[in-house]
Amino acid sequence: MDFDSKKIGVIVIVSMMVVIFAGEAISYNNPYYSEFSAERVDDEILYSISSNLSREYTAVSLDNGNMYDIDRYVAFFDDTYPMPDGKDGVRGALDWLRHNLQKYRIDLEILGFDDMERIVNDLDVSVALVFATGMLPAGIYSGSPDDPLFKWLKAGGVMYWMNGKIGQRYAESGSTLQEVLNPDPLFFGIDNVVRKSTSIGYGRNLSEGSLTDVLGIYFGEYTNGMDTRRLGTDLLSLDYTSSSGRYSAVVFVKYHDGEGMICNIGGALNHDTAHAVAQIIAPRLTYESKVVDHFTGQVNKVPKGSLQSAVNDAYIFIYIGNSMTVIGGQCIRL
């Protein structure tokens, strides 16, 4: 009787373990898949989607100009440096951004500041730099026009900035944050361009059929947005602006003293905004970007189609889902 009781107990335990592992398999193995392909034929882009999803998708053909040739996307985090918004929150936000970019087949590397300094000092413009720490390391920036960061931008570097006013703070490892009184001329060639306020402001003036609309971008925080009316360089401003129309939430700007580009995202990166920021980065937008053609359909009904192509380098950006929930997507250069 004792032996049988023990045997029954073992059977119950094993059964419970099987249920637990089966549950883990269900939780961690995504049963959905999606693959995208495209080719350029004369003045058209022919695309197809293979997926078991019965969801809406959007396909957009883009003319992104001729300046964008990025092989890697790199964000930086080093907990030996001070950060104005706290280190745990920044690291968590970067993890969420990396997770969301993976939906578009983009691998965001998170490296230390020493690696970033090597990229900048080597003038490696094949790497796009993503800054979400609210500060810059003294090894590349100290508020001087001779800083390595500006030599990299002059050579054609692509930089994404969010979390605070760009260039306002820098620091060395183990030190305190240092303030730069007037960073705007260093980055944009003129002062009073970026909003200084720390009070959160949101704009929701999206125009139907605009580039922002068809790409499903909904980032509208202009806390540290830009007054684009003051800029004399080429730029692309996405729809969301302050109620007065003065400050734009997301702006792609040609670097005023060279071939590079700065994307200024006027708010914070966090769990709630990580997808929107991914949707900003994934289409490889530039200050020259234009929508050439677009189509919205159901994957299970119209899984392939054609769009008009750009005359020069052509891009097609396809994503499954809506602006709030993207399940899969990809930007293909043709």
C-alpha positions in Angstrom: 0.0 0.0 0.0 2.8 2.4 0.8 4.6 1.4 -2.4 1.5 2.1 -4.5 1.0 5.4 -2.7 4.5 6.5 -3.5 4.1 5.4 -7.1 0.9 7.3 -7.5 2.6 10.4 -6.0 5.4 10.1 -8.5 2.9 9.8 -11.4 1.1 12.9 -10.2 4.3 14.9 -9.9 5.5 13.8 -13.4 2.1 14.7 -14.8 2.2 18.1 -13.3 5.7 18.7 -14.8 4.5 17.7 -18.2 1.6 20.2 -17.9 4.1 22.9 -16.7 6.5 22.3 -19.6 3.7 22.1 -22.1 2.5 25.5 -20.8 5.9 27.0 -21.2 6.1 25.7 -24.8 2.7 27.4 -25.5 3.9 30.6 -23.9 7.3 31.0 -25.5 6.9 29.4 -29.0 5.1 31.9 -31.2 2.8 29.9 -33.5 2.6 32.8 -36.0 4.9 33.5 -38.9 5.3 36.0 -41.7 7.8 36.3 -44.6 8.1 39.2 -47.0 9.6 39.4 -50.5 9.8 42.1 -53.1 11.4 42.8 -56.5 11.5 45.8 -58.7 10.3 45.4 -62.3 10.6 48.6 -64.4 8.7 51.3 -62.5 6.8 48.9 -60.2 7.6 47.0 -57.0 6.0 43.5 -56.9 5.6 42.2 -53.3 4.3 39.1 -51.6 3.5 38.1 -48.1 3.5 34.6 -46.7 1.8 34.4 -43.3 -0.7 32.4 -41.3 -2.1 35.6 -39.9 -5.6 36.9 -40.9 -4.8 40.5 -40.2 -4.6 43.8 -42.0 -1.3 44.8 -43.6 0.0 48.0 -45.1 2.6 48.2 -47.9 4.3 51.5 -48.6 6.8 52.3 -51.4 9.1 55.1 -50.4 11.7 57.4 -51.9 14.2 57.9 -49.1 16.7 59.8 -51.1 20.3 58.7 -51.7 22.0 59.3 -48.3 21.0 56.3 -46.2 23.2 53.2 -46.3 23.2 51.7 -42.7 24.4 48.2 -41.9 24.0 48.3 -38.1 21.9 50.0 -35.5 23.5 50.5 -32.1 22.2 51.9 -28.8 24.5 52.5 -25.9 24.2 51.9 -22.2 26.9 52.0 -19.5 25.8 51.9 -15.9 29.1 53.6 -14.8 27.8 56.9 -16.3 25.2 59.1 -14.7 21.8 59.4 -16.4 19.2 62.1 -15.7 16.2 59.7 -15.7 17.8 56.8 -13.9 19.7 53.8 -15.2 17.1 51.0 -14.7 14.4 52.8 -16.6 16.8 53.5 -19.6 18.0 49.9 -19.8 14.4 48.6 -19.6 13.3 51.0 -22.3 16.2 50.0 -24.6 15.3 46.3 -24.2 11.7 47.1 -25.2 12.9 49.1 -28.2 15.1 46.2 -29.2 12.2 43.8 -28.9 10.0 46.0 -31.1 12.7 46.5 -33.8 13.0 42.7 -34.0 9.5 42.6 -35.4 10.9 44.5 -38.5 14.0 42.2 -38.8 16.2 44.9 -37.3 18.8 43.8 -34.7 19.5 46.7 -32.2 22.8 46.1 -30.5 23.2 47.5 -27.0 26.9 48.3 -26.4 29.0 50.2 -23.9 30.3 53.8 -24.4 33.8 52.6 -25.2 32.5 50.8 -28.3 30.6 53.9 -29.3 33.7 56.1 -29.1 35.5 53.7 -31.4 32.6 53.9 -34.0 32.6 57.7 -33.9 36.4 58.2 -33.8 36.8 55.7 -36.8 34.2 57.8 -38.7 32.2 54.6 -39.3 29.0 56.0 -40.9 27.6 52.5 -41.7 26.4 52.4 -38.1 23.4 54.4 -36.9 23.6 55.5 -33.3 20.6 55.5 -31.0 20.8 57.7 -27.9 18.2 57.2 -25.2 20.3 57.9 -22.1 19.5 61.7 -21.9 23.3 62.4 -22.0 26.4 61.9 -24.1 29.8 60.6 -23.0 32.6 63.1 -22.8 34.7 60.9 -25.1 32.7 62.1 -28.1 31.0 65.3 -26.9 31.8 68.1 -24.4 30.0 71.0 -26.0 32.8 72.0 -28.4 32.4 72.3 -32.2 35.6 70.2 -32.4 34.1 67.2 -30.7 34.4 63.8 -32.5 30.6 63.5 -32.7 30.5 66.5 -35.1 33.3 65.1 -37.3 31.3 61.9 -37.5 28.1 63.7 -38.4 30.0 65.8 -41.0 31.2 62.5 -42.6 27.7 61.2 -42.9 26.7 59.7 -39.6 23.1 59.0 -38.8 21.9 59.7 -35.2 18.6 59.2 -33.4 18.1 61.2 -30.2 15.4 61.0 -27.5 15.0 61.6 -23.8 15.7 65.3 -23.1 17.1 68.3 -25.0 19.8 67.1 -27.4 23.4 68.0 -26.3 22.3 69.5 -23.0 24.3 67.1 -20.8 27.5 65.0 -21.0 29.6 63.1 -18.5 32.6 61.0 -17.9 32.5 57.5 -16.4 32.0 57.8 -12.6 31.5 61.6 -12.7 28.5 63.9 -12.4 26.5 65.3 -15.3 27.8 68.5 -16.9 25.6 71.1 -18.5 26.0 72.8 -21.9 24.3 76.1 -21.9 23.5 76.5 -25.6 23.9 73.2 -27.6 21.5 74.0 -30.4 24.0 75.8 -32.7 26.3 72.9 -32.5 23.8 70.4 -33.8 21.6 72.6 -36.0 23.6 75.8 -36.8 21.1 78.1 -35.0 20.0 78.7 -31.4 16.5 78.3 -29.9 15.5 75.4 -32.1 14.8 72.6 -29.5 12.1 73.2 -26.8 13.7 73.5 -23.4 10.6 72.6 -21.4 10.4 69.5 -19.3 6.6 69.7 -19.0 5.1 67.0 -21.2 3.2 68.2 -24.2 1.3 66.1 -26.8 0.0 66.8 -30.3 -2.5 64.8 -32.2 -3.0 66.6 -35.5 -2.5 63.6 -37.9 -3.4 64.2 -41.5 -5.1 61.4 -43.3 -3.0 59.9 -46.1 0.2 61.7 -45.0 3.5 59.9 -44.7 3.0 59.7 -40.9 -0.4 58.2 -41.4 0.4 55.5 -44.0 3.5 54.4 -42.0 1.4 54.0 -38.8 3.5 56.3 -36.7 1.7 57.8 -33.7 4.5 59.3 -31.6 3.2 62.8 -30.5 5.2 64.0 -27.5 6.9 67.3 -28.3 8.4 67.9 -24.8 11.7 68.6 -26.4 10.4 69.0 -29.9 11.9 71.3 -32.6 10.8 74.7 -34.0 11.3 73.7 -37.6 10.5 77.3 -38.8 14.0 78.3 -37.6 15.9 75.7 -39.5 17.6 76.5 -42.8 18.6 72.9 -43.7 16.7 70.1 -45.4 14.3 68.4 -43.1 11.3 66.1 -42.7 8.8 66.9 -40.0 6.2 64.2 -39.1 2.6 65.3 -38.5 2.4 65.6 -34.7 3.0 69.2 -33.5 2.1 71.4 -30.5 -1.3 73.1 -30.6 0.3 76.3 -31.9 2.1 74.3 -34.7 5.4 75.6 -33.5 7.1 72.5 -32.2 7.3 69.2 -34.0 7.4 65.9 -32.1 9.7 64.0 -34.7 12.0 65.7 -37.1 14.7 64.3 -39.5 17.3 67.0 -40.2 20.3 67.2 -42.4 23.3 68.0 -40.4 24.0 71.7 -41.1 27.8 71.3 -41.6 28.1 68.0 -43.5 26.4 64.9 -44.9 24.9 63.3 -41.8 21.4 63.3 -40.3 19.9 63.8 -36.9 16.5 62.5 -36.0 15.2 64.4 -33.0 12.4 62.5 -31.1 11.0 65.1 -28.7 10.0 62.8 -25.9 11.0 59.8 -23.7 11.7 56.2 -24.7 9.8 53.9 -22.4 7.5 50.8 -22.5 4.6 52.8 -23.9 6.6 54.5 -26.7 9.0 51.8 -27.7 6.8 50.5 -30.5 6.3 54.1 -31.9 10.0 54.7 -31.9 10.6 51.4 -33.7 8.0 52.4 -36.3 10.0 55.7 -36.8 13.3 53.9 -37.2 12.2 50.8 -39.2 11.2 52.5 -42.6 14.8 54.1 -42.9 13.3 57.5 -43.3 15.5 60.5 -44.2 14.9 64.2 -44.5 14.2 63.5 -48.2 11.6 60.8 -47.7 8.4 60.7 -49.7 5.5 58.3 -50.1 5.4 57.1 -53.7 2.5 54.6 -53.3 0.7 52.6 -50.7 -1.9 49.9 -50.2 -3.8 48.4 -47.2 -5.4 44.9 -47.4 -5.9 41.6 -45.6 -3.1 39.1 -45.6 -5.5 36.2 -46.1 -7.2 37.9 -49.1 -4.6 40.0 -50.9 -1.2 38.6 -50.0 0.6 40.1 -52.9 0.4 43.2 -55.1 2.3 45.9 -56.9 3.2 49.5 -56.1 4.7 52.4 -58.1 8.4 52.6 -57.5 10.7 55.5 -56.8 12.9 56.6 -59.7 16.2 56.2 -57.8 16.7 53.8 -54.9 13.4 52.3 -54.0 12.2 51.0 -50.6 9.1 49.1 -49.7 8.0 49.0 -46.0 5.4 46.3 -45.1 3.9 45.8 -41.7 1.1 43.5 -40.4 -1.2 45.0 -37.8 -2.1 48.5 -37.0 -0.2 51.6 -35.7 -0.6 50.3 -32.1 0.0 46.6 -32.6 2.5 45.5 -35.3 3.0 41.7 -35.4 5.6 41.6 -38.2 7.1 43.8 -40.9 10.2 44.6 -42.9 11.8 47.4 -44.9 13.3 46.2 -48.2 15.7 48.2 -50.3 15.5 47.5 -54.0 
